Amino acid sequence: PVPGYEMPSQNVCDICGASCISNKGETLYQFRCYLRSSRGGGGGVGSSTRLDPHISYISKKCGSGLLGKQSEGAKIREWVFKDLLHNSELMNWEKDGHLNLEGLQKSLSVTEWQSLVRELEHFARASASSSDVEFKRAEEQIKEIGALSRIPEDPFRALARCTAPSLGARTLAMVTVLVMKRTEQMPSAGGYLEKVAISLEQHQPLPGIATCSKDEVHEVLAAFVKAWPVSVELHTVLGKDTFGKVQQMPKSLPRKDAEETPVLHLVYLTGARKLHGALEHLDKGKMSCLREKVKEVMQEAQQRYRIQTQPQSICHGPRKAEDAKIEVPQDWPADLQYVESTLLNITWPDCKSRNNVRPDGQDVIKAMCLGAIKPYFSGVCPSRMTRVMPNLSALVARFAKNIPEPFCFSSMQLNLDYNAKLHVDKNNFGPSYIIGLGSYAQGQLWIMHADGDVPMTVHAPLRGYPELRVGDVIYGKLHCIKHRWLKFNGQIPHCAMEFKGHRVSIVYFSRKGSETMDLDGRHFLENLGVALPTMEWLTKVAEEMGARPVVKANQRRRLDFADPGTPVIEDSSDDEVDEDEDMHRLADDEEGSGTGLSATGWARRFHQELHVDWSSTLVELGITMCCAGPAAALALQELLPLRRPKILAMVEDGDTKDSAIRFARQNLRVQCAYKELNEFQKGSGFCEVRHHDQAPMPGAEEEDVFVGSFLARPLMVQAGKKNYSNDPNALALKIIRSHLASRTPPLALLEVPDYSSVPELERRRLLDFLLESGPDDWSFHSL
């Protein structure tokens, strides 16, 4: 409402024109409208909204008619924000909030209660900047359950907190999904349970999520209790939801005859939309009984949904045995029929990259690039498939001697049985030659031309052609390439037409940046017969080709469905990655250098890359570790083969300290291990290796490497909250700083595992605190 003006003529409603006089109880209200993002609908969920600058002054009666009749949900929202949240007597969250909510639930209908819950959840998400307060409150409310896992998890992993290690999250999910299929139940579209079912069908690991809606949690738990003979209690700030029947046997029955239903406990943080599992484990008797009841279903589920390390549907590329059978001509050009027969009888790899040529709706294509490529991790170099298949690469390279003119190239793109969509090869430099092999009909190459008469519709932005928009129709010519060589410019829009039969196309071109390839790569390709271009040749052919053609208005027309206002989208990427990560991994396995399911041989390859020989050097390193786990020491153990590094002292904190120390004892030479940080700080305490008290830490003169890990979150100082001076999670950093100052090891490796979760704007301040301006007992600037 707005205060009235002194003159009644100024207090006029913009709708009815009547004057609103304050002494008669009439008031004007300010109205502003939100602008729609599109005609016929609102902005949608998550879209940005903005107020129209125009302000209207409307009376209460006209405004009520303009807004329409208030719904029950709107009344609930108004009551929540106007009365409930601002009335401390109605809503005392710290003391008796549960009692008031329970009484309030009895006075509301089901619809009104659901609306109230949604509004309270919305309010909790809008006001909570961190889930720490909500998590602490949840711990206090369910003290009878025990400690909670601080890690937010998806429903199945949270449930597995109670059943592990006997029953893991994947086993729980497999049985649940299988029982759903038996009863012909379908999960909600797009929900987490549907994603789990799809992952299991594809023999993939369970998808992990950090946040999930309450409806998704309810759906999973409802299906879970139908498959497993257990009950689940889901605790929230608004109460407790129970899934499944809790059966408690009378105390008069003998213990061996009692079969109480196991109860699993979860906590859902409504504001943060996070699920936490209780750190309680079912006893062995209940676990054995639980496994026995679902034994048959579990066996079937494990057989049906087991993870396949090498699924049959995945093609692992040409085998080295196939390459060994390929004969390579030395002094004569490769025969067309022999090359054609060879390419049609090898095993082709699956290519998931090259989005600019992959037909719409097709996830993978059969394609590989031999010669120079630009992988995702480095500059231009010989492709992995070239190293895996040297004979095939040499055969295709020598086949280029049949080109009717002297021609230089760095790369050879091979395609099998797919028609490339309209695209531009932005990474090509200079002209290209293409030839089609195989037994097929049609499959011509369409190339845009000013005098062309074959229309082609633009369905996606084309690189380097901002004047072409989606929906434009351009014209070009068809060229038959079956057993024919065709010279063309790959930077002009082109595509492959549909065909029938089996079609192989080979494109010879110079990859942009191939002149920057190192000498080892150039020598490797030249030995295979690749006629690498020189800078002089590239400059010459570039001048002959000239600038790319400009599509004029009379060479194109716009379809009726195209929007003239569609913005021009120009691809700004400088380079297109030629091979994706999956293809490199599979090619590594073919070459014998891939990791596969293990990392054996990495140390030998690391030695080769460093050009060092440690086989005659006696090396023994003393390592001290603080909350960092045994990974670094385990890596050094394999890297230094003559002497295993010895762990002078280690300390682990948190939920995994027992398993980390046990693993280190079994696989490393550990002299001293502590479970308490204060013992590590003073240099003596109960040793988990020698099992006696007051075990001293070895001297500083034996320490060569220090490995430590600490969290960044306690260092983000915020008013009214815990910070580095009083947060117990910051103790590891203080001890690490003290240890480095007193013992001064030659090398220190420090890890901040939660650094990626620090906001971008706060990272600079965090680094300054650690390295420059922090207190001497916390930062490292004075070391």
N, C-alpha and C positions, 0 to 999 in steps of 0.2 A: 504493500500500500504506500501511497505517496501523500504527503500533507497537502491540504487544500490551499488554493490561493484565496486572497482576500476578495477578489471580484468573482461572483458566481459565474460570469460569462466565460471565465478561463477554466473552470472545472467542468469541462464538457467531455462526455464519453465519445470516443472515436467511432463507435458503432451506431448508437441510437441518437446521438446528438443532444441528449438531455443533460442538464446541469446537475452535478452531484454536490449537495450542500452538506457539510460535515455536521452541522447541528441537527440535522434530520437523520443522522446515522448512515449517510451515503458516502462511500469512499471510492476513489479511483485507484486502480492497480496498474503497475507497469507490466507490459507484456513484450517479450522479445521471442523471436522464432529461431529454431535451428534450421540451417540450410540443408536441404537434401543433397546427397551426392549424385543422385540420378533421378530422372523423372519416373514417377510411379512407385518409388520405394525409398526407404530410409538408407542411412549410411551402412547398415549392416553391423554385425558383431565385430568389434575391434577396429572399426573405421573411425577416422578422425571426424569430429563434428565442430562446427563453429557457429556462433550466433550472428544473426543478421543485425547490422548496425541500426536498423530502424526500430524505434521504441514507440509503442502504442499505449495510450491511456484509456483503459476500459473499466466500466463499472463492474461491481461484483455480480450483478444479475446477468449482464451481457457476457461477462467472462465465463460464468458457469455454463451458460448455453453454448458458448464457443467451445469449451473443453468437453462438453458432453456429460453424461451421467457417470459418476464415479463408481468404479468397480470395487468389488470386495477386496481384491488384491491391492488396489490403490489406497483404500482405506487403511489396510494393514500397514502399508509402507508409510503412510502419513503418521499413523499412530506410533510406529517404531521410531522414526526419526524425530518426531515432535514431542512425544511424551516419554516413551520407554527409555530411550538412551540418555535422556537428560534428567531422569528422575531417579536419584540414588536410592530412594526407599523402595521403588519397584525392582530395581536391578542392582543388587550388591554382588558383583562378580566375585569378590574376594572371600565372602563369608557364606552366604546362603543362596547363591545364585541358582543352584540346582533345585532347592525347595520352591523358590518362586516360579521357576520354569515349569516344574511338574504341576504346580497348582494352576498355572496359566494354561497348560495344555488341556486340563480338564474343562476349562471354560470356553475353549475354542472348538470349532468344527474341524474336521480333517483338512479341508481345503484351506481354512484360515491358518491352521498350524503349519501346513507346508509352506504357505506364503511367508509366515513369520520366520521359519527356519531359513528360507532362501535369503531373506533380507538380513538376518543376523550373519549368515555366511558371507554375504556381500560386504557388510560392514567390517567383519573381521579381516577380510582380504584388503580392504581399502585402508585400514588403520595400522596394520601390523607391518612394520618395516623389516622385521626379522621374526623367524619362527622360534627363536630362543625362549621368549616369554611364554608362548603357548606350549612349547615342549616341557618347560619346567612346571607349568601348571598341570599338565597331563601327568607328569611323574608324581606330583603330590596327590592327585586324585586317585591314583591306582597303586598306592603303596603296597597293597596286598599282593599284587602280581609280581613285583620285583622290578629290577632294572630294565630300562628300555634301550634298544639299539638306537644310537644317535644318527645312524645312516638311514635316510628315507629310501624306501624300496618299493618295488611293485608287489602286488598281493602275494604271489607265489613265493617270492624270495623272503618276504616278511613271515609267511607261514612256516617256511623252512627253518627259521630261527629256532622253532620249538621242536622240529623233527630231525634236524641234522645231528650227526652225519649219517644216520641210518637211512633217512629219506631226504633226498635233495629237492630243490625247487623244480627241476625238470621232471622228476618222477611224479611229484604232486600234480604238475600241469598235465603230464601225459595221461594219467588215469582220469583226471577230471574231463579232459577233452574227449577221451574215448567213451566214457559213460554218456556224455552229452550226445555223441553221434549215435550210440545205441538207442537212446530214447528219442532220437530225431529232434533234439533241441538245437536251435540256431542262436548263436551269440548276436548281440546288437551290432549293427553295421558300423564300422569305424571305431568300435570300442577296443579296449585293451584285450579282452578275451578273444575277440576275433583275430587280433594280431598274433596272439599266442597260438591259436589253432592253425593259422597260415604258416607260422614258423615251424611248427611241428610237422606239418604235412610236407614242407620243403626240407625237412631234416636239418634245420638250422637252429642255433642257440636261441634261448628265450629272449625276447626283446626286453630291454630294461628301461624303466621310466622313473624319473625323480618325483614327478607330481602326477596325480590322477584325480579324477572327479569322484565324488562319493557314490554316484550311480554306478561307475565302473567297478568300484570296490564291492558294492552290494551284489552286482551281477556275478563277479568271480566267487564270492563267498557263498552265494546261494547255490551255484553249480558245484562248488567244492564239497559242501556238506552232503550233497546227494551222491557223490562218488566215494567219499571217505566216511567211515563210521566215527565221526568226531563232531564236536560242537565248537563254534567260534563265537567269541564275544568281541564285538567291535566297540571300543570306548571312544566317545567324543565329548566335547564340552557340553553338549545338550543331553547327555545320558548314555545309555548302553543299548546296543542292538545285539540280539542273540540269533545265531543261525544254527539250525539243527536242534535236536532235542537233548537236553541235559538229563541224563538218567543217573540218579544217585541211589545206591542200594542201602537198605537199612543196616544200622550198625550191628544188629543181632546176627546177621549172616556171617559165616566164616569168611575170612579174607580171600581164600582161594576160590570161593563161589561168587564173590562180588565182581561185577563187571561194570564199573562206572564208566560212563562215556568220557573219553579224554576231552579236555577243554583247552583250546588254544586262544591266546589273547593278542589282540592287535589294538593299536591306538591310531586314530585318524585325526590329524590336525586340520580342522575345518578352514581356518584362515590361510594357512600355507598350502593346503591341498596335498599334504604329504602323509604317507603311511609308515608307521614304525612297528616293528615286531618286538615282542617281549623276549628278554634273554633268559628264558626258562626252557628247560629241556624235559621232555617226557621221560619217565624212567624206562629202563630196559624192558620190564614186564609189559607195560602198555605198548611200547613200540613193537615188541614181538607179536603181541596179540593183534595190533593194527596191521602189520605186514601179512599175517596169516589170513586175515579176513579178506584182503584184496589181492591175494597171491596170484590167482589166475588172471584177473584183469591186469595186474601190473606186468606180468610176463607178456601178455598180448600187446600191451602198450609199448613196452620196451622193444619188442620185435618190430612193431609197426612204425614207431617214431624215433628209432635210434639215429644218432648223428652219424652221417656218412662222411668219412674223411675224404673220400674220393667218389662223389656221387656219379652214377652212370650217365646222368644227363650232361655232365660237364666234359667237354672235349679238351684234352690236354695237349693239343697241338701235334705237329708232325714228330714222329719218333726218330731218334738217331739211327735206329736200325733201318728205317725207310731211307734215310739220307745216304747211308752207306751203299745202298743198292743203286743209287743214281749214277750213271756214267756221264762224265763231264768231258766235252770235246776240248782239245787243246789248241789245235791249229786251224780249225774250221768252224764256221757258224753252226750253232745248234739247229737241228732239223725241226721243222714246225710240227710234224706229226709226233715226234718223240717228246717234245716239250708238252704238247697237248695231252698225250697219254699219261705223262708223268704227273701233271697237275691235276688230272681228273682221278688219279688213283692214290694220292697221298691223303693223310689225315689233316684236315684244316682246323685251325684254332678258332675259338669263339672270340669275336671282337665286340666289346661293349662301349668303346669310345667312338669317335668319328660321328658325332651327332649330326653334323651338317650333311652327311650322305645317307645315314641310316633311314630306311623308309619308316613312315609314321606307323605306330602300332607294332613295330618289330623291335624286340629288346636286344637281340644280338644278330650279328651278321658274320659270315665266313669271309674273313679278310686278314691280310698280313702285309706288312711293309718290310721289304728287304733293302739293305743298303743303309743310307744315312737317315736317321730319325732324330726327333727331339723328345726324349722321354720326359716324364713328369718331374724328374729329380735332378736333371743336369742339362748341359748344353747339347749341341748336335754331336752324335756319335753313331757307330754302327749299331743296328738294332739287335736285340737279343735273339730274334728268330734267325738273323743272319749268322750268328755264332752257333746256334743250335743246328742249323741246316746249311753248312758251307757248300756242300755239293749242289743242293738246289739253288742256292744263291748264285753260284758260279754258272750253272746251266742257264738260268734266266738272264744273267748278265751277258753271256756269250750269244744268247739268242738275239740280243740287240744289234749284233753285227749284220743282221738282215735288214736293218733300217736303210731305206734307199739313199741316205746321205750321211756324211760323217756327223755323228751326234754324241754330245756329252751329257751325262746324267749322274746323279748321286744316289737316286732312290728308285725303287721299283715297287709299285703298289699292285698287289694281287687281290682280285675280288672273285668270289664264287657265288653264283646263283642268287643274286639280288640286283635289283635295278636302283641305282643311286638316284635320290630325289634331286630336284633342282638345287644347285649349290655353286659356290665359287671357291676355288682352291687358292686361298689367300697366301698360303705359305710357299706356293710354287714360284720359282724365279726363272723366267725365260719360257721357251716353248716346251711342249710335251708331245710324246708319241704314244699312241694307244693301239692295241690290236685285240680282237676278240677270238677266242678259241672255244672249241667244243661243238656239240651237235645241238643247235637251237635254231629257232625261227624268230624273225623280227629282232628286237633288241638293239635297234640302231642307237646311235649317239645323237642327241639333240643339242645343238649349239645356237645360242642367240645370234641373229644376224640382221642387219638393216634391211636386207632384201628377202628375208625369210617369209614363208607363207604358212608355217605350222604354228598354231597358237599354243601357249603354255601359261598356266596360271601361277602367279607368285603366291605361295602359301606361307612363306616365312621371310624375314628380312634377309637380304643378300649382302654379303660383305663387300664394301667398296661401292655400293650402288644405292646411295641414300635417296635417289629420285624414284626408286621403285618401292612401292608400298604393297602391303598384303592386299590381295584382291586384284592387282593389276594383271592384265593379259599381255604378254610380250610374244614376239614372233621370232622364229629361228628356222634352221634347216636341219634335215635328218641326214646322217652320214652312216653308211654301212661299214662296219669295222670287222665283220666276220672274215678272218684270214686276210685282212687288209690292214696296212699301216696307215694311220691318220695323224697328221701333225695339227695341233690346235693349241690355243692359249687357254690354260686352265683358269685364268683370272677373268674369263668371260663366262657368264652363267651357262651351265650345261647340265644335262641329266641323261640317264639311260632309260630307254623306253621298255615297256613290258615285253616279255619274251616267253617262249615255250621250249622246254628242254633244259640242257645243262650248259651254262655259259660261264666262261672264265675270261676275265679281261685283265690285261697287263698294261700299266701306265708307267712310262719312263719319264722322269722329270728331275729337275735340280731343286733340291730343298733349300729354302731361304736360310742362309747362315752356314751352308755346307763348307764354304771356304774357310770358316773359322775352326774346323775340326782339327784335332791334334794330329801329329805325324803318325802316331801308332794307328789311329783309326784310318787315316788315309792309306797307309801301307797295307793294312788288312784288306780294305776294299779293293785296292788296285791289284792285289794278288789274286783276288777272285775274278778279275776281269772287268770291274766297274770302271767305265771311262769318266773319271771325275772331271768336272769342269774347272777351268782356270778363270781368274778374274778377267783376263782379256776376252775370253770366249763369252762370259756372262755379259760383259759390257757391250760386246758386238751384237749379240742376239737381242739384248734389251733395246738397243737403238733400232734394230730392224723391226721389232714388234711395235714400238711406239707406245703412246699412251693408250689406256684402256678406252673403249668406246663409250660415248655418252648416249643414253637412251633418250631420244627426243619424244615429244608428245605424240607425233604422228606415227610412232613405232609401237605404241601401246594404247590400250583402252582400259577403262575401269569397269568391272562387273557391277551389276545393279546392287548387289548386296554389300559392296565395299563402302565403308564410311569415308567420305571425303575428308573428314576431320581427323582421321587416324594419324597419330604422330609418327614421324619417321624414326625408326629404331635402328641405329647403326651399331654393328658389333664393334666394340671398342677394344677387343682383345688383340694383342699384338701377335700372339702365336697360338696355334692350335696344337695341343699335345697329341702326338702320333700314336702313342701306345699307352693304355691305361695300366693301373697298378696290378690288376689281376693277370693281364697278359704277361707282364714282366715276371710275376711270381711263377706262373706256369712255365714260362720259358726258362727261368732259372732252374726249375726242377728238371727240365729236359736236358739242360746243359750239364747238370750235375753239381751246380753251385747253389741251387735253391735250398732254403731251409726245410721245406716240407713240414713235417710234424715235429722236427727237432732242430736244434741249432748246432749240430755237430759240424766241426770243420771251420767254424767262424774264426777261431784264433789263428789257424794256419793262414787263412786268407788275409787276416788283419796284418800278420807279419809280412806277407808278400806286398801288400799295399804300402806299408811303411818302409820296405826295403831294409829290414833289419834282421839280424841273425842272433838270437839269444840262446842258441843251442850250446854254446861253449862258455856262457857267462853264468856264474854262480850268483843267483839272485834270491834274497830272502827279505821280504818286507814285513814290517810290523804294523798292523792295522788296528786302530781303535774306532769303535762304532758307537754312536749315540742315537737311538730311536730311528735308525736308518735301514734296518733289516740286513740280511746277509748277501744281497745281490751283488754289491760292488766287490766284496771279497771273493765271492764265487766266480765272478768274471776274471779277476786277477789270477785265481788259481789255475784256470785253463789257459790264460795268456802266458803265464810264466811256468813252463813245463818242468824245469829242473827242480825247483823247490816250491812247495806249496806255501803261500803266505800264511803267516800265523796271526791269529786274532789275539792281541794282547788283552783287550778288555772290550766288553760290549754291554750295553744296557738297552732294554726294550720296555716300552710303556704302552698301555692300552690293552685292547681286547685280544690282540694277537701275540702278546709277548711270550706266552708259553710255547706256542708253535714255532715262533721265530728262533727262540733259543734252542729248542729241541732240534730243529733243522740244522742250525749252525753246529751243534755238537756232533751230529751224525755225518756232516759233509765237510767240515772245516776243522782246522786245528785251533780250538778255542782254549785259551789259558784261564780266562776269568770272565764270568758272566753274572750280571746283576739284574734284579727285577725292580729295583727302586732307584730313582734318579738321585736322591740324596746320598745313597751309598756310592754311586758313581762319582759324585761331586767330591766327596771326601776321600775317595781312593781306596776304600775298604768296606767290606760288608759280607753278607752271606753269599758265597760263590755257588752258582748252580752247576758248576762243572766239578769242582773238588768237594762240594758238599760239606763245607765247614765254615764257621763264622769268622768274621774279621780277616778275610782273605785279602791281602794287599794287591793293588794294581801294579803291574810291571812298571819299571822306571821310564821316565820321559826319554832317556837316551835311546831306547829301543823302538820308539814310535816314529814311523816314517810317513804314514798316511792316516788322516783323520776323516771319517765320513759321518756327517750329522744331518739331521732332518728336524725342522721346526715349522710351526704353522704361522701364517701371516695374519690371520684373523685377530688374534689378541693384540697385535700392534696397531690396529686401526682404532685410534683413540676416539671415543665418543662420549659426550657429556652424559653423566648419570648411568653409565654402563661400565662393565668390566673393561680394563685396558691392560697394557703390558705390566703395570705395576702390581695389580691385584688378581689377575686372571691366572688360575693354576695351569691353564694350557700354555702359558708363556714361560713356564719353568724350564722347558727344554732349551729354549734360546739362551736363557741366562746361564744355564750350566754349560752349554756349548761355548759361549763367550768366555766364561771363566776358565774352561779347560784349555782353550787356544791361547789365552793370555799367560797361563802358568807353564804350559808344556811346549809351546811354540813348535809344532810339527812342521816339517818341510812342505807338506802338501795337505790342504784341507778341501774336501768336497762337501758343499752344503746344498741341501735340497729344500725347496719350499713347495710342498705338494699342492697346496691350495692357492698358489699364486694366480692361476688362471681364473679363479673365482673373484679376485680383487677387481673392482671397477677400474676401467681404463684411466679415469681421471685421478684415481688414488694410487696408482702404481708408482708414479714418479715420487710422490711423497713417501711411500714405503721404502723405496730404494735410498732416498736421501736419509731417512731415519737410520737405516742399517749401515750405510757406507759413509755418511758425512756428518750429520748433525745430531745423532742420538746420544744419549748419556753413555759415558765410558763403560759402565757395567752392562750395557745392552748392545750397543752398536759395535761395528768392527773398524771404525775409521782410525782408531789409535793403535791398532795391531800392526 
